[in-house]
Amino acid sequence: MTSELGFIDPTAGGGTAKIALAARPMDLAGKVVGLLDNTKEQGTLILETIGNALRERYGVARVVIRSKEHYSKPATDALIDEMAQEVQVAIAAVGG
């Protein structure tokens, strides 16, 4: 007796819609940069270090660090909206 296992190809039938990239600033001087912490281990420390470097090296005016609820969940719409109102450049980061 043969048993056929069904497999799903995760690359098959993917969406073909393309999303345009957001406009990129020419430089970061004077900008407010948002860093989104995924809540994995050392994420906050890594982002604080990056934030300091962005201020020192690239003249970033202010760094805003926010954290997702849990690393396995997407950021909430409320968190994304809050960051969108407060920052000019946003970076999602991975710790862990």
Secondary structure in CASP SS format (residue, H / E / C, confidence):
PFRMAT SS
TARGET T0000
AUTHOR 0000-0000-0000
METHOD secondary structure of the structure
MODEL  1
M C 1.00
T C 1.00
S C 1.00
E C 1.00
L C 1.00
G C 1.00
F C 1.00
I C 1.00
D C 1.00
P C 1.00
T C 1.00
A C 1.00
G C 1.00
G C 1.00
G C 1.00
T C 1.00
A C 1.00
K C 1.00
I C 1.00
A C 1.00
L C 1.00
A C 1.00
A C 1.00
R C 1.00
P C 1.00
M C 1.00
D C 1.00
L C 1.00
A C 1.00
G C 1.00
K C 1.00
V E 1.00
V E 1.00
G E 1.00
L E 1.00
L E 1.00
D E 1.00
N C 1.00
T C 1.00
K C 1.00
E C 1.00
Q C 1.00
G H 1.00
T H 1.00
L H 1.00
I H 1.00
L H 1.00
E H 1.00
T H 1.00
I H 1.00
G H 1.00
N H 1.00
A H 1.00
L H 1.00
R H 1.00
E H 1.00
R H 1.00
Y H 1.00
G C 1.00
V C 1.00
A C 1.00
R E 1.00
V E 1.00
V E 1.00
I E 1.00
R E 1.00
S E 1.00
K C 1.00
E C 1.00
H C 1.00
Y C 1.00
S C 1.00
K C 1.00
P C 1.00
A C 1.00
T C 1.00
D H 1.00
A H 1.00
L H 1.00
I H 1.00
D H 1.00
E H 1.00
M H 1.00
A H 1.00
Q H 1.00
E H 1.00
V C 1.00
Q C 1.00
V E 1.00
A E 1.00
I E 1.00
A E 1.00
A C 1.00
V C 1.00
G C 1.00
G C 1.00
END
